[in-house]
Amino acid sequence: MSETEFNRNKNDGEPPIIIEEIFTGKDVEEIWKNENPISFTSELLETYFRKTTGNIDVDTQLILATSEFHVNNLIFLKENFTLTWGTYAKLLNLLAVMLNLTDGERSEDVKLISPTDLDLVLKNKLRELKKGLLQLNLIQSPNITHGKGEAIKPSDTVLILEYLHTSFFNFVQLYYFFANVKRKVTREIKEVIINLPTPVPPLIKATKIEKPKEKVEEKVEVKKEVIINLLNASNRMLKKKPLLNKLRNPKKKKHMRT
């Protein structure tokens, strides 16, 4: 789509599109600086969906898919445009409109989009994107005063369209499936009994336990007696050793010749 085609029919008289404020400028900044942006975005989306829908059991697969979509969009915007965090947030909220593919209530039996319907969906999304950019005043115009980093050039819209053709339109069937197919979510609650450890009283209440001194002295005396007995036995053996040697090796008597 060229710049002329994009700006054609600005005042078409159609009602404005609904752009939900999913992210604020502060949210986007925290996502970008977070070590795990997808996980952090999932937490934000889970909180958002619970507030807006009142449903506690949020579809985790849907949350993960949309989180990756938003994080990839932020990476694209940061790599191609120098904008304020608030402007990044507006663009992310606008691109989130691409995911509004529901046909009503989500059902477990949903067919994929036919080629004819798919072509119609893509045309509608392009029209919504154009209207959203103009509605949020995100296109630089001589009639509107913008601060630094608060809008993009009209020619930059081509980059966004090329990005959507590669990152979104090729996977619109997948996003349509996530948006319309209702998956069963069951909450399992398991009771676990954990024995609490016995509380340890403070040291000030501790009681000092001493061993009886008599028993300690008896042990010492026994050890001394054993050592003395061993020494006496050793001495006796040393005294008897010469006699034993004589008995074991008797000297031969010399015979005198006559």
C-alpha positions as CSV (number, residue, x, y, z in Angstrom):
1,M,0.0,0.0,0.0
2,S,1.4,3.4,-1.0
3,E,1.5,6.5,1.1
4,T,-1.2,8.1,-1.2
5,E,-3.5,5.1,-0.8
6,F,-2.9,5.0,3.0
7,N,-3.9,8.7,3.4
8,R,-6.9,8.5,1.0
9,N,-10.3,8.9,2.5
10,K,-9.2,10.1,5.9
11,N,-12.6,11.5,6.7
12,D,-14.6,8.6,5.6
13,G,-17.3,9.2,8.2
14,E,-17.0,5.7,9.8
15,P,-17.1,5.4,13.5
16,P,-13.8,5.2,15.3
17,I,-12.3,1.8,16.1
18,I,-12.1,0.6,19.7
19,I,-8.5,0.6,20.9
20,E,-8.1,-0.8,24.3
21,E,-5.4,0.5,26.6
22,I,-3.6,-2.7,27.3
23,F,-0.2,-1.2,27.9
24,T,1.0,2.1,29.3
25,G,4.3,3.8,28.6
26,K,5.6,2.5,31.9
27,D,4.5,-1.0,31.1
28,V,6.4,-0.9,27.8
29,E,9.5,0.4,29.4
30,E,9.5,-2.4,32.0
31,I,8.9,-5.0,29.3
32,W,11.9,-3.7,27.3
33,K,14.2,-3.7,30.3
34,N,13.0,-7.0,31.8
35,E,15.3,-10.0,31.5
36,N,12.4,-12.2,30.5
37,P,10.0,-9.9,28.6
38,I,7.6,-12.6,27.4
39,S,7.1,-13.9,31.0
40,F,6.6,-10.3,32.3
41,T,4.2,-9.5,29.4
42,S,2.2,-12.7,30.2
43,E,1.8,-11.5,33.8
44,L,0.5,-8.1,32.6
45,L,-1.9,-9.7,30.1
46,E,-3.2,-12.2,32.7
47,T,-4.0,-9.3,35.1
48,Y,-5.6,-7.3,32.3
49,F,-7.8,-10.1,31.1
50,R,-8.9,-11.0,34.6
51,K,-9.9,-7.3,35.2
52,T,-11.7,-6.9,31.9
53,T,-13.4,-10.3,31.6
54,G,-13.8,-11.2,35.3
55,N,-12.6,-14.7,34.4
56,I,-10.1,-16.1,36.9
57,D,-9.2,-19.2,34.7
58,V,-7.3,-17.5,31.9
59,D,-6.2,-19.6,28.9
60,T,-2.5,-19.9,29.4
61,Q,-1.8,-20.9,25.8
62,L,-3.7,-17.8,24.5
63,I,-1.7,-15.6,27.0
64,L,1.6,-17.0,25.8
65,A,0.7,-16.6,22.1
66,T,-0.4,-13.0,22.5
67,S,2.6,-12.2,24.7
68,E,5.0,-13.3,22.0
69,F,3.1,-11.2,19.5
70,H,3.4,-8.1,21.6
71,V,7.0,-8.6,22.4
72,N,7.9,-9.1,18.8
73,N,6.0,-6.0,17.9
74,L,7.9,-4.0,20.5
75,I,11.3,-5.3,19.1
76,F,10.2,-4.2,15.6
77,L,9.2,-0.8,16.7
78,K,12.4,-0.2,18.8
79,E,14.6,-1.3,15.9
80,N,12.9,1.0,13.3
81,F,11.6,4.0,15.2
82,T,12.9,6.4,17.9
83,L,9.8,7.2,19.9
84,T,8.7,7.9,23.4
85,W,7.5,5.0,25.7
86,G,4.0,6.4,25.5
87,T,4.0,6.3,21.7
88,Y,5.4,2.8,21.7
89,A,2.5,1.9,24.0
90,K,-0.1,3.4,21.6
91,L,1.3,1.5,18.7
92,L,1.3,-1.7,20.6
93,N,-2.3,-1.2,21.7
94,L,-3.2,-0.4,18.0
95,L,-1.4,-3.5,16.8
96,A,-3.3,-5.5,19.4
97,V,-6.4,-4.7,17.3
98,M,-5.0,-7.2,14.7
99,L,-5.8,-10.0,17.2
100,N,-9.5,-9.1,17.4
101,L,-10.6,-12.0,15.3
102,T,-13.4,-13.4,17.3
103,D,-16.7,-14.3,15.7
104,G,-18.6,-14.0,19.0
105,E,-18.3,-16.4,21.9
106,R,-15.4,-18.8,21.8
107,S,-16.4,-22.4,21.0
108,E,-14.7,-25.8,21.1
109,D,-15.8,-26.5,17.5
110,V,-14.4,-23.8,15.2
111,K,-13.4,-24.1,11.6
112,L,-10.4,-22.4,10.1
113,I,-11.0,-19.3,7.9
114,S,-11.7,-19.9,4.3
115,P,-9.5,-18.2,1.7
116,T,-12.3,-15.8,0.8
117,D,-13.0,-14.9,4.5
118,L,-9.2,-14.7,5.1
119,D,-8.8,-12.1,2.3
120,L,-11.7,-10.1,3.8
121,V,-10.2,-10.3,7.3
122,L,-6.8,-8.9,6.0
123,K,-8.5,-6.0,4.2
124,N,-10.5,-5.1,7.3
125,K,-7.4,-5.2,9.5
126,L,-5.5,-2.9,7.1
127,R,-8.4,-0.5,7.2
128,E,-8.4,-0.6,11.0
129,L,-4.7,0.0,11.2
130,K,-5.0,3.1,9.0
131,K,-7.9,4.4,11.0
132,G,-6.1,3.7,14.2
133,L,-3.0,5.6,13.2
134,L,-5.0,8.6,12.3
135,Q,-7.3,8.3,15.3
136,L,-4.4,8.3,17.7
137,N,-2.6,11.1,15.8
138,L,0.5,8.9,15.3
139,I,1.2,10.2,11.7
140,Q,3.1,13.4,11.4
141,S,1.1,16.1,9.8
142,P,1.5,19.9,9.3
143,N,-1.9,20.4,10.8
144,I,-0.9,18.7,14.1
145,T,1.8,19.7,16.5
146,H,3.8,16.7,17.7
147,G,6.5,16.5,20.3
148,K,9.7,14.7,19.6
149,G,9.2,10.9,19.2
150,E,5.4,11.2,19.4
151,A,4.6,10.3,15.7
152,I,6.0,8.6,12.7
153,K,6.5,9.8,9.2
154,P,3.7,8.9,6.6
155,S,6.3,7.0,4.6
156,D,7.1,4.9,7.7
157,T,3.7,3.2,7.5
158,V,5.1,1.1,4.7
159,L,7.5,-0.5,7.1
160,I,4.6,-1.4,9.5
161,L,2.6,-2.9,6.6
162,E,5.6,-5.0,5.4
163,Y,6.2,-6.2,9.0
164,L,2.6,-7.2,9.4
165,H,2.7,-9.1,6.1
166,T,5.6,-11.2,7.4
167,S,4.8,-11.5,11.1
168,F,1.0,-11.5,11.3
169,F,-0.8,-12.2,8.0
170,N,1.1,-15.4,7.4
171,F,0.0,-16.7,10.8
172,V,-3.5,-15.2,11.0
173,Q,-5.0,-18.7,10.9
174,L,-3.1,-19.6,14.1
175,Y,-4.2,-16.4,15.8
176,Y,-7.7,-17.0,14.7
177,F,-7.6,-20.4,16.2
178,F,-6.3,-19.1,19.5
179,A,-8.9,-16.3,19.6
180,N,-12.0,-18.5,18.8
181,V,-11.3,-22.0,20.0
182,K,-12.2,-22.5,23.6
183,R,-10.0,-24.9,25.5
184,K,-11.1,-26.5,28.7
185,V,-9.2,-25.2,31.7
186,T,-9.5,-27.2,34.9
187,R,-8.2,-26.1,38.3
188,E,-6.8,-28.9,40.5
189,I,-6.5,-28.3,44.2
190,K,-4.5,-30.8,46.1
191,E,-4.4,-30.8,49.9
192,V,-0.9,-31.3,51.2
193,I,-0.3,-31.9,55.0
194,I,3.0,-30.6,56.2
195,N,4.1,-31.3,59.7
196,L,5.4,-28.1,61.3
197,P,8.7,-28.4,63.0
198,T,8.8,-28.2,66.7
199,P,9.6,-24.6,67.7
200,V,13.0,-24.1,69.3
201,P,12.8,-22.1,72.6
202,P,15.1,-19.1,73.1
203,L,18.6,-19.7,74.5
204,I,17.7,-17.8,77.6
205,K,15.3,-20.7,78.6
206,A,17.9,-23.3,77.9
207,T,18.9,-25.6,80.8
208,K,22.6,-26.5,81.2
209,I,23.1,-30.3,81.6
210,E,26.4,-31.4,83.2
211,K,27.6,-35.0,83.4
212,P,28.3,-36.4,86.9
213,K,31.9,-35.7,87.9
214,E,32.2,-39.1,89.8
215,K,31.7,-41.1,86.6
216,V,34.3,-39.1,84.8
217,E,36.9,-39.7,87.6
218,E,36.2,-43.4,87.6
219,K,36.9,-43.6,83.9
220,V,40.1,-41.7,84.3
221,E,41.2,-44.0,87.2
222,V,40.4,-47.1,85.1
223,K,42.5,-45.8,82.2
224,K,45.4,-45.1,84.6
225,E,45.1,-48.6,86.1
226,V,45.1,-50.2,82.6
227,I,48.2,-48.2,81.6
228,I,50.1,-49.1,84.9
229,N,49.2,-52.8,84.5
230,L,50.5,-52.7,80.9
231,L,53.7,-51.1,82.0
232,N,54.2,-53.7,84.8
233,A,53.6,-56.5,82.4
234,S,56.0,-55.1,79.9
235,N,58.7,-54.8,82.5
236,R,58.2,-58.4,83.6
237,M,58.5,-59.6,80.1
238,L,61.8,-57.7,79.6
239,K,63.2,-59.2,82.8
240,K,62.2,-62.7,81.7
241,K,63.5,-62.2,78.1
242,P,67.2,-63.2,78.8
243,L,66.0,-66.4,80.6
244,L,63.7,-67.2,77.7
245,N,66.6,-66.7,75.2
246,K,68.8,-69.1,77.2
247,L,66.0,-71.7,77.2
248,R,65.5,-71.3,73.4
249,N,69.2,-71.2,72.5
250,P,71.1,-73.3,75.0
251,K,74.9,-73.0,74.7
252,K,76.7,-76.2,73.7
253,K,79.2,-77.6,76.3
254,K,82.8,-77.8,75.3
255,H,84.3,-81.4,75.7
256,M,87.8,-81.5,77.1
257,R,90.2,-83.9,75.4
258,T,92.0,-86.2,77.7
